Amino acid sequence: MWSLAVASPHPAAAFAAARPRSRPRPAAAPSHRGVNPQQWRCEKTQAWSFWSSLRACDLPGGLYGDVSKNMLKPAAVEQAEASAHLPKGDMWSVHKFGGTCMGTSQRIQNVADIILRDPSERKLVVVSAMSKVTDMMYNLVNKAQSRDDSYITALDEVFEKHMAAAKDLLGGEDLARFLSQLHADVSNLKAMLRAICIAGHATESFSDFVVGHGEIWSAQLFWMDTREVLVVNPTGSNQVDPDYLESEKQLEKWFARQPAETIIATGFIASTPENIPTTLKRDGSDFSAAIIGSLVKAGQVTIWTDVDGVFSADPRKVSEAVILSTLSYQEAWEMSYFGANVLHPRTIIPVMKYNIPIVIRNMFNISAPGTMICQQPANESGDLEACVKAFATIDKLSLVNVEGTGMAGVPGTASAIFGAVKDVGANVIMISQASSEHSVCFAVPEKEVAAVSAALHVRFREALSAGRLSKVEVIHNCSILAAVGLKMASTPGVSATLFDALAKANINVRAIAQGCSEYNITVVLKQEDCVRALRAAHSRFFLSKTTLAVGIIGPGLIGRTLLNQLKDQAAVLKENMNIDLRVMGITGSRTMVLSDTGIDLAHWKEQLQTGAEPANLDKFVDHLSENQLFPNRVLVDCTADTSVASHYYDWLKKGIHVITPNKKANSGPADKYLKLRTLQRASYTHYFYEATVGAGLPIISTLRGLLETGDKILRIEGIFSGTLSYIFNNFEGTRTFSDVVSEAKEAGYTEPDPRDDLSGTDVARKSCSTADEYMQKLPSFDQDWARECKDAEAAGEVLRYVGVVDVVNKEGQVELRRYKKDHPFAQLSGSDNIIAFTTSRYKEQPLIVRGPGAGAEVTAGGVFSDILRLASYLGAPS
């Protein structure tokens, strides 16, 4: 029944504009260039009038009078304290508005609208300092400690900022009262800062007193000073622990003096049990809202900010990150600890006790429902895809590894290690220990690791000298990736899926940690891999979407056909299979076009002509490999170029997958091919080349399947060339050989250079310097070919160019053979390929694969099939 609101400075103007009174007090309009004086005068008097009425009607007891007045306790006040009771429960709603929410008069109007539209019976609005004021106040202290006299100018800037705001919001006696107090406070601050400047040091209480003035000045405008209510105990580690019992007593007393239905209170500041002003440290305004919300047992605490809610990952790093509708307290806690911009972990603690939900809302997008942080049930469904809620990262870390056989079974070693770390004041982010007790590693901020390393070497000097410890090792430039989810608990396969996603993105993990609560899995990895790891993990778990960054080399006949197929099918794949194919670059021999997010495949030809740059294969590959938006990258070589194929090894070594119909890498020197395959098998990169044999026919995959299942290959024979199949299927009757070859070339069945198809004949390729010259000389062989064809026909046979591998006898031939017309090889048409596998299982009746073996459509289709196979290996549905 309570509603708690935390606001940035000056919601007064917002309320004023929202609820103007009929009898405003006149106020003189300032001379502002570009502002209509009459309009300004109207807005200002409305603001003053509303707050004047609010003071009289809504906030009895002089809520924003001097603090000294509240310290006087006449009989009537004591009687009121004894009789008035602070109501508690979900009648209250709490709101907190960040500094950015109050940056302009329109924003202030929006704040007023939000509060006035809240139907809660009681509302509590918690306010922080004006935007950037807290940082400005910290800067004052730092400058003074450094004996930098510019703190005087900086304080004048703070004064001007608040004076300008007051003039916009207040009028008459209220303005005069505030400016008088502001002048006095600034004068006192100058004296205190001068003392700090002389001493060159500021105690924590002095610093808190200075920094807290941002909230004090906000409170002096209209609101409650929470130093009268919140009591905290400093812990000595730049944190404070709220004294809830004493704070509740103080709030009861405060409310007895001024039992308002709408309370506007400062955030960030509080008092110690000795009544010394202090602060709640960084992110203290949110903490204030949570504390006060727990004191009144509010129905909800709303934190108003400038984002739509909590994202599943940092949207600056993961473009596919989405707003989460709900988070458990534990999930929000874990995400905050690991650097996500959610809430400070302390903010969760006060509301958890009473199951008070916290809602993160966007002040500038009221239509967005935001993210609710609340108590949620434990995992019941065991749905692997939904068990991880979000991901967070921490950068600029170092991993410290303490290792040695002498650690095993020795009590107190861990205590000694972390005692030394504590002595230098370092913050341990994560700890991992081997069950053998042979090593302990932990992550600390990079800026603290030098002191940690030095302390450990001093502490364990004797153990290192004696060999009981082998090393104290520091691994620099590390990051942490944390997967967070309440439903991870007791769900099998979470860790396996996470590490599989990282491995397939070619990410090496240096250390691992998982608490027994199973709310998070934490991994340490190289900082340079962090963004790629985050995207790979987020894609695999949260979205179940496989995004592939594709680079197309060679937009010729096959490449052009593939791009058209990708364009036609991309939307279907994304909708039905969660496969997101992004073509990041297309390069030909002369020009190339690059994109950071994906080329529009409906207009790639125009871009390659008008918006292209000179082709540079190294730059093209770097563009793909260095793109951090997408973790999975594949180069598709649609050329028939030997020089392009020579780069495959280097690309695979960089973690880039390779798919190609280019035969050159697999038909060159055997040692180079074996080196390529060895590298591919030893990594998580893939090299697919199904279309190098039989275009789109499953020849390579069939052979692999036979071998992997333990079958023994005895013989492979067939017509492997779609080009030669077409030529000899059509070389009959009165047609000349050269005419059939020309026809095959025009139909797109041959390689760009037909000599690549015909080099197996006795026509020596070296006899012609160019493909055109070769085609011109080809008719000179027609008579010889005609004689071969006639002889075969006379015997009732046909000519077929075949390859035979006799595994048993370790022989192989590639040659022109004659087959009877009832033989399977004689019954082909068009560019059909046919391959017969004779194996131990298929000995009496060979396993035959037959179908079109040439043509741009089927070859591009084979390449496309390899792309989808790669996607399935990377986590897409198969």
N, C-alpha and C positions, 0 to 999 in steps of 0.2 A: 504493500500500500504506500510505501515511500518511493519517491523518485528523486534520485541524486543526480545533479548536473554539475559538471566541472567546466568552467568557461575560461577563455582568455580574457584579457582586460576589457572592461567597459561594455558588458551586456546592457548597461543602463540605456544606452542610445537605442539599442534594439527594441527594448520594451517600450521606450518612449515613442518610437516611430510606430510601433504596433498598437499602442493604446493612448492616443492623444487625448488630452483633457480640454474642456471647453473654455477654461479660464487660464490660459498660459500667462506666466509672468514675462513681461517684455524684457528683451535683452538686446544689447547693441551688436550689430553685425560687423564683423571684422572686414577689413579690406583685402579679400582674396582675389587675385587675378583669375579669370576664367570661371568663377563661381557666381551664380546669380544671387545677389545679396538678399533679395526678398525670399527666395527659396531657402537659403541657408538660415535666415532668421526664423522661418517657419519651422524647419526641422529641429533647430536648437531649442526653441521655446517649447515644442512638443516634448522633447526629451526631458527638459527640466520639469515641465508640468507633470509628466507621467511619474517620474521618480519622486517628485514632491508628494503626489497623491499616494504612491506606494508607501512612502515613508509614514504617512499619516494613517493609512488604512490597513496595509498588509503587513507592516513590520512594526508593531507597537513596541514601545520601550526604547526608541532611539537606537536602532541597530547599528547605524554607522556614526554614532557619536564618538567622543574621545574614549579611549580605553580607560582613562582614569575615572570616568563617570561610572563605568561598570564595576569598579572596585569599591565604590561607596555602597554601603548596605543599610539604608534606612529600614525602619520596621516594616514598611509596606513591601519593600523588596524581599526581606527575609521571609515575610509571610507568603509572598508569591512563590518563592523558591520551595517553600514547604508544601504548598498546595498544588502548583502546576506540575503536570506529569508529561514527560516526553513520550508521545505515542511511537510505537515501533511496529514494523511489519511491512507487507507489500503495498500499503497505502502510499509509501514513499517511492519515488523514482529519482535516481541520481543521474545527472548529466555532467560530463566533463568536456569542455571545448578547448582545443589546443590553440596556441597563439596564431596559427595561420587562419583560424576560423574567424578572427576578429580584425583582419587587416584593413578593411575598408568599411565605409558607412553601410554599403549594401550588405556586406557580410554580417555586420552587427544586426541589421534588420532581419536577416535570415535566422540568426540566433534567437532573436525575440520571437519570431514566428514559430520556431521549433518548441520553445518553452511554453508559449501560450497555447499551442495546439495539444500539448501533452495533457490528457484528461485525468492524470493521476490526482488524487486528493491532496497530496503533499509533494513538493518538489525541492530537491536540494541541488544547487548548481555550484560546482567546484571550479574555481578560476585559477589559472596560472598567470604568470607575468605576461606582459605584452610580447608579441613575437620578437624573438632574438634578445630580449632584455636580460634573461638569465645569463646568456653567453657574454653579453656586454658587461654584466656585473662581475662575472668571473675574470674577465679581461682586466677590469679595474684593479682587482687584487693582484693579479699577476704582474701588471705594469708597476704597481707600487712596490711589490717585493723586489722587482728588478731595478728599482730606483730610476724608473723611466718617468720623467715629469709629464709625459703626455697623458697620464691618467687624469689630469685636471681637465684637459680638453675632452677626453672620453666621457667623463662624468657630466660635463656640460651637454654632450650629445644626448645622454640619458635624460637629463632634465628637460631639454627641449622636446624630446619625444613625448614625455608625459604631459608637459604643459600644453602641447598642441592637442593631444587627445582630450585633456580636460576641457579645453576651450570649445571643442567640438561637441562635448557631451553635457557639460554643466552650464549653469547660469546663475546669476545673482549671488546669494550668500553661500550656496554650495560651492561655486567656483572659487570664491574668495577664500573659503575655509580650506579647500584642498590646496590651492596654490600657496597659502601661508604655511601649511604643514609641509608641502613639498620643498619650499625654500629652506625651512628649518632642517629637514632631513638631509638635504644636499649639503648644507653648511656643516652639519655634524659629520657626514661622510667624508667631506674634504679634510676635516681635522683628523679623523681616524686613519684615512689613507695616507695623510702626511706622516703620522706616527709610524705606520707600517713601512713607508718609504725610508724613514730614518733608520728604523731597526733592520730593514732588509728581510723581514720575516713576518708572516701572519699566522697566528694560531688558528686552529680549526674553528673555534667559537667566533673569533673575529671575522674569519672568512664567511662563515654562515650568516653572521649578522649583516654583513655588507650585501651578500648575494640575495638574501631574503627580502631586500627592500623592493624588488620588482613586484612581489606579491603583496607586500605591505601597501604600496601605493595603489595597487588595484583595489585592495580592501578599503583603503581610505576614501576611495571614490564613493562606494556604496555598501560594502559588504562586510561580512564577519571575518575577524582576524582569528585564524585557526590556532594561533599561539595560545589563545585562551582555552582551547579545547583539547588539542592533540598533545599528548605527553609521550615522549620517546626516550629510550635509553641508548646512548651511543655505544657501539660495540667495539670501537677502536680499529675497525677495518673499512673505514669510509662507508659504513652502513649504520642504520639505527634499527632498534627493535621497538615496535609500538607497545606501550603499556595500555592494553585495551581496558582493563578495569578502571584505572585512574582516568583515562580519556572519556570513558562512559560517564563517570561521575561529573567530570567537568562539563560535558555536553548537557547533562541533565540540569546543571546549575545555569548554564548559559541559556538554555531553552526556557527555564523558569522565569528568567528576567525578560525574555522577548520571544514568546511562543508564536513564531511566524509559521504560516502555511507554505511560504516560499522562502527558502534560505539560500543566500548566495555567499559562498565561502571561498577563502583563498586556498590554493593548493601549495604543496612544496614546503611550507614552513610549519614549524611546531616549536615546542619548548621541552627542555629537559626537566626531570623531577625537581631540580633546583631553580626552576623558572627562568633558565637561561635560553634565549632565542637560539634556535638551530634550524636545520633544514632536513628534509628527507632524502637529500643527495639527488643525483641525476635521476630523471624520470619520476621525480617525486610527486608531480601533480596527479598522475594516474594512481600512484600509491595512495595519495590522500583520498581520492574518490573511493577507492576500494576500502580503506579503513573506515571512513565515515559511513559508507554504505553498510558495512558490517555492524557498526555501532547502532544504526537505526533499523537493521535487519531489512534493508530495502528489497523491493520486489525485483529490481533490475538496476544495473549500473551501465550507462551508455557512455562510451568514449567516442567523442566526435573528432574526426581527423580529416585528412585530405585524400584518403584512399578508400576504395569501395569495401574493403574488408581485408581479411587475411588470405594471402595467396598460397597455393600449394608449393610454390618455390619463388625465388626472387624473380619477378617479371622482367627485370633488366637483364637477366641471364638466360631465362627460359621463356621464350615468347609464347609458348603454349600453356603457361601457368594459368590456373583458374582460381576464382574466389571460392573459398570453402564456406559452405553454409553453416557448419557447426564444427566446433573443436571441443574436446574434453579439456578439463583443467590440466590434466597431466600432459596432454599433447601440446597445449599452449606453453606450458612450463618448459618442456623439452625444447621446443622450437625457439623460445626466447633465449634459453641458455646457449643454444648453438647459433646465435647471431641473427635469427629471423626478426624482421621489424614488426613484432606483434605487440607484446607488453613486456615490461621488466618482470622477471620471475617473481619478485616480491609482490607485485600487484595481485597475483593469483591467490596468495596465501590468505588474506583476510576474508575473501568472499567464499572460499572453499568450505569453510566451517559451517556456513549456513546455506550452502547450495544456492548462492545468489548468482544468477547469470550475468556475465559481462558481454555487452554487444559493441562491436566495433562498427561505426557508421561513418559515411562520408558526408561532411557538411555541405559539400558542393555537388552532391548527387543524391538528393533525398530519396529518389525512387529506388536506389539500391538497398536491398534489405540488410546488407552487411553480414558479419560473421558473429554467431553467438557462441560464447565460451561457457560451457556448463558441464554438469555432471552427466556422463553418458554410460550406458551399460557396457559390460565387457563383451568381448567377441563371442557370438553364438553361431554365426553362419560359417565361419572359417573360410570366407571367400578371399582367396589369395590376392585377387586384383584390387580388392577394396581395403585390404588390411593396412597398407601404408598410406597415411593421410597426407604427409607433406615431407619436404626435404629442406635442409638448411646447411649452410657452409660457414666455416671460419677460415680466413686467410691469414697470411703472415705469421705462421707458426714454425717452430722447430721441434724435431723429435729427438729426445735424449734417450739413449740406450745404455743401460748399465748391465754388463754381462760378465759372467765368470762362473766356473764350476764351484768355487768356494762359497757361492751364495746359497747353494742348495742345502736345505735343512738347517740353516743357521738362523735362529730367532733374532729378530730385531734389525735385519738388513733393510727391509722396506722402511722401517721407522727411521733408521739412520739416513737413508736416501732422502725421504721427504722432510725430515727434520732440517737437513741442510738446505733444501729448497725453500722451506718456510723462513729460515734465518735470513735469506736474501730478499724476502718479500715477493717471490715469484708466484704466479698463479698457474696452477696445474689444470689444464683443460681436459685431459683424458689420460687414463692409465691402462696399460695392458701388461699382463705378466704370464709367462709360459708356465704351464702346470708343473714342469720339471724344476721350477724355481731357478733355472739357469740364467734367466735374464728378466729385467724389468725395463719397460720403456714408457715414456710419458711425453705428452705434448705441452709446450709452454709458448707464450708469445715470443716472437723472434727477438724483440727488443730486450727480453729478459734472459735469453739463453746464455749469453756470455758470462753473466754473474752466476748462473746456475752451474755451468760447466766448471768454472773456477772453484766454486764452493765444493763440488763433488770431488774434484781432484785433490783438494786440501783434506777433505774428510776421509777419503779412502787412499791417501798417499801410501800408507803402509801396506794395505791390501793389494794395491796395484804393483808395488815393488816386489811383494812376495809371490805374486802370481795368482792369489786367490780371486782377484778380479782381473779379467783379461783386458777390459777397455771401458772407458766412458766415452761414448761416441755421440757426436752431434750431427744430425741430418737437417740441413737448412732448407728453406723454401718449401715448406709443407703446407697443406691445407687439410681441413677436416670436412668430411661429408657425412651428414647424419640423416638417416631415414627414421621418421617418427610416425608412430601410429599405435593407438590403444589396442586395436584389434590384431596387432602383431603377436600379442601374447598367445602362446599355444597354437599358433597357426603354422603347420609344417610348410617348409619350402620357401619361407621369406628370405632367409640368408642366401640360400642357393640361387634364388632368382636375382637377388641384388648382385651377387658376385658374378653370375653369368652375364648380366647386362654390362657390368664393368669390363669383364674380360673381352666380350665381343666388341667393345669400344676401344680395345687395346689399352686399357688402364691397368697400371700396376699398383697394387695395394701394399703399403709399407707396414701398417699395423691395424689391428681390429679390436673393438671393444663392444660388449653387449652386457647390459645389466640383467640381473635375474628377473626384473620386472618385465623385460622384453618390450619396453615402450620405445626403445630406439636401438638402432645398430649404427655404430660409429666406425668410420674407416679413415685412416690417414693416407694421403697420397701426395704426389708432387703438385705444387701449386699451379704449374703450367697445365696440368691435366684436370684441374678442379671443375672448370666450367663444362668441359666435355663430359666428365663423369656425372655431373649434376644433370645434364640434359639426357644422357643415356639412361640413368636410373629413373628420372622422372617420366620419360617416355615409356619405359618398360612397365613401370608399376602403376603410375597414376592414370595415364591416359591410355595405356595399352596400345600405343600408336608407335609404329616404326617409321621414323623419318629418315629418308636416304637423300643425301646430297650427291647429285649425279653430275659428272662432267662428260660430255660427249665429244670425242675426238673423231673428226671426219664426217661432216654433214653431206656426204655423197649419196649414192643411191640407197645403200643400206641404212646409213645414219639418218638420212632424211625420212625414210620410211619408219624407222624406229621412233623418231620424234613425233611423227603423226600418230603412231599407235599410242605413245605415252599421253599425248594430248587428249585422244579420244577416251582413254581408259582411266585417266588419273582420278577423276571425280568418283568413279565407281569404286576404285580401290580404296580411296579414302573413306568412303561411306560404309562399304561392306566389310573391308578387311583391315581398316585402320592403318593402311600403308600410305604414307605421305611422300610422294616422289617429287623432289625439287631439283630441277635442272639448273645448276649454278653457273654453268659455262658451256659454250659451244665453240670449238675451234676448227678451222680448216687449215689449209696450207698457207693462206695469205692473211686472213683476218680472223678475229675471235671476238666474242661478246661475253662479258662477265656480269654476274649479279650476286648481291649479298644475300638475297632472300628467295630468289627463284625467278627464272625467265618466263615470261608469258609465252607459252608454246603456240598460241594462236597467231603470234606475230614475230616468231623468231627469225624468219627469213628477212623481214624488213630490218630488224635490229642488226642482223649480221651484215647487211648492206650499208645501212645509214649510220648506225650507232656503234660500229665496231672499231676496234683498234688493231694495230698490226699483230699478227699471230706470233706468239712466243710461248713455246711449250713449257718451259721452266716456270714462267710467270703464271701460266694457266694452272699448272699443278699446285704451285704455292697458294694460289687463290683458293683452291679447293681444300688443301690440307690445313691451311691456317684459319679457315672459317670456323669460329667457335660456336656458331648458332646451332649446328647440327653435328652430333658426334659420329655418325656413320657416313662414310664417304666412299664413293665408288667411281672409278674411271672406266668408261666404256670406249674401247678402241674399235671403231668401225672402219678403220683403214686396212690396207693390205701392205703396209709400210714396214720394212724390216727395222728401220731406225726407231720407229715408235715402239715396236715390240721389244727393242733392246732396253727400254726403260722399265719394264715390268718389275724387275727385281728391286730396283730402287723405290718404286711406288709401294710395293708390298712391305718393304722395310719401314716405310713411313707410316704404316698402318692403314693404307688406302687399298680397298678391295679392287680387283681388276676383273672385268668381264670383256670378252672379245670374240669376234668371228675371224680374227686375223690368224692365219695359219703359221705365220713366220716363226713365232717363238717355239712352237711345238714341233716344227719340221726342220729346225736348224741343228747345230751341233748338240749331241746328246748330253754332254757335260753341262751345257748352259741350261737345258731343260730340266735336268735332274737337280741342279742348284736352285732353280726357281721353285720346283715342287718341294724340295727339302725346307726351304724358307717358309713356304706357305703352310706346310704341315706343322711346323714348329711354332706357329703364331696363330692368332685368332683372325688373321686376314684370309680372305678367300680369293681363289683364282678359278673362275669358271669359263669354260671354252667349248660348251656343247655345240655351238654353231660352227665350229671349225671343221666338223665332219658331218655331212648330211644335213646341213642347214638346220632346220627345226626338228629333225628326227632325233629320238632319244637313243643315240648310239653310244656315246661316251657314258651316260648314266647307266645304260643296260650292261655294258661291259664292267663298269665299276660294281654294279650290284651282283653280278655273277662272281666276281673275284672276292668281294667282301663277305659273301655268304658261303665261301669255301668251295665253290665249283672249280673244276680244273679245265682250262681252255686247251683244246686240242688243235683247233684250226679256225681261222677267220678268213673268209673270202667274200668278195663282193665288189659291187660297183660303187665306189666311194665318191666319185666326182659327178655332181649333177650336170656340169657342163659337158663332160665326155659322154655321159648317158644320153643327154639330149642330142648331141652330135651323132652318135652311132644309132640311136633310135630313129633318126630322120635321114640318115645317110643310106638311101636305098633307091632303086630305080635308076633314073637318068640324072639325078641331082649330083652336082659336083661337091667334093669335100669342102672346098674353100667357100662355096655358097652357104653351106650348112653352118660353118664356123661363123661367117659374117652374120647370119641370121641369129645365131645364139648370142653373139655379142650385142646385136641390136635389141634383143629381148631382155638383156640384162643378166643372162645366165653366167657369162664369163667373168673372170676377174677384170679389173680395169685394164690390165695388161694380159691379153689372151695367152701370151707365152707362159704365164704361170700355170695355166691349165694344160697346155700342150707340151710342156717341157719334158714330159716323160716319153715322148715319141722319139724317133730317130732324127727329128728335125732339130738340129742343135740351136739352142737359144742364142748362142754367141755369134751366130751367123748374121744377126740383124741387130743394129744398134738401138732401134726404137720399135715400139709396138706398131706404128703406122707402116714402117718399112717391112715389118714381118708380115702384116696383112697383105701388103702389095705383092710379096714374093710367094705367098702361100699357094696361089693357083698353079705354080710350076710343079707342085706335087700332086695335082689332081689325077693325073694319068696313073700314077703308082697306086693311089688309093682306089681308083675305079677298078683296077685289076684285082686288088685284094677283095673288094666287095663282090665282084662277079664270081670269083672262085668260091667264096663262101656260099653264095646263093645257089650255085650249081650243086653243092653238096647238101643243100637243105639246111644250111646253118646261117647264123648271123654273127656279125663282129661285135665284140664287147671288150671294153678296156677295163681290166680287173686288177685287183690287188689280192694277193694270197699270202697269208702268214701260216706256215706249217710249224706249229710249236713243237710237235713231237720230234720232227727231223731238224728243227732249228734252221728252217729255210724261209725265204721270203722272195716273192716275185711281184713285179708290177709290169704288166705286159698286155698286148692285144691278143685275145683268145677267140676261138670260134666255138659256139654252142648250138646244139640242136634246137629247133624252134619250140620244142615242148619243155625245154629247161626253164626254170624260174627266171634265170637271168635274161632269157630271150623274150620274156613276156612283159617287159617294161614299156612305159610310154612317157612322152615328154621328157622331163628332167629327173625322173624317178631314180632314187638310189635303192639298192638292195644289199643287205649285209646278212650273211649266214654265219651263226656261231655254232660250231661243233664243240661240245663240251662233254664232260663225264656224264652229266645229267641229260644233255641233249645230243646223245651220240647217234642214235638211229634216225632221229628226225631233227635236223638242225633248227635252232631258234632263229627265225628270220624277222628282220626289221625292214619294212619297205615303205616308201613314200616319196614325195617331192624332195629333191636334194639340192635344188638351186632356186634362185629367184629372190628378189628383195623382200617380198612379204613374208615368206617362210623363214628366211634367214634372220630378218629383224624380229620375227616372232620367237625364234630360238634365243636370241639375245634377251628379249623381253622376259622370256621364261626364266633365264638365268638370273635376271634382276629380281624377279619374284622369289626365286629359290633363295637368293641371298637375304631378302627381307624375312623369309621364314626362319632362316638360321639366326637372324638377329632378334627374333622374338615375335614377328607377326604371325597371325593365325595361319595354319597350313591347311 
